[in-house]
Amino acid sequence: MAVQCKCWKRDVENDIVLQLKAGKQVHSCCVAWMVTTSNFTRHQGAGELVI
């Protein structure tokens, strides 16, 4: 399992989500979670957050 926590004032953008997805693949993780105190940019739909 890969987990990233973001305590940001600005929204989490797509490139950060893609970095988590790449890390999941590199480390052969079954699932990857991102937790944030902010929001995700509009670019990510709910389905895209399941990485």
VENNORQUI-V197911 format. One record per residue. N is the residue number from 1. SS is DSSP state (helix for helix, strand for strand, loop for the rest). D_CENTER is the distance of its C-alpha to the mean C-alpha in whole Angstrom. Layout:
n=(N/N)
ss=(SS/SS)
d_center=(D_CENTER/D_CENTER)
This chain:
n=(1/2/3/4/5/6/7/8/9/10/11/12/13/14/15/16/17/18/19/20/21/22/23/24/25/26/27/28/29/30/31/32/33/34/35/36/37/38/39/40/41/42/43/44/45/46/47/48/49/50/51)
ss=(loop/strand/strand/strand/strand/strand/loop/loop/loop/loop/loop/strand/loop/helix/helix/helix/helix/helix/helix/helix/helix/helix/helix/helix/helix/helix/loop/loop/loop/loop/loop/strand/strand/strand/strand/strand/loop/loop/loop/strand/loop/loop/loop/loop/loop/helix/helix/helix/helix/loop/loop)
d_center=(13/10/8/7/9/9/13/13/16/14/12/8/9/8/9/6/4/7/8/5/7/10/10/10/13/15/15/16/14/14/11/7/6/4/8/9/13/12/11/9/11/13/12/10/12/12/12/9/7/9/8)
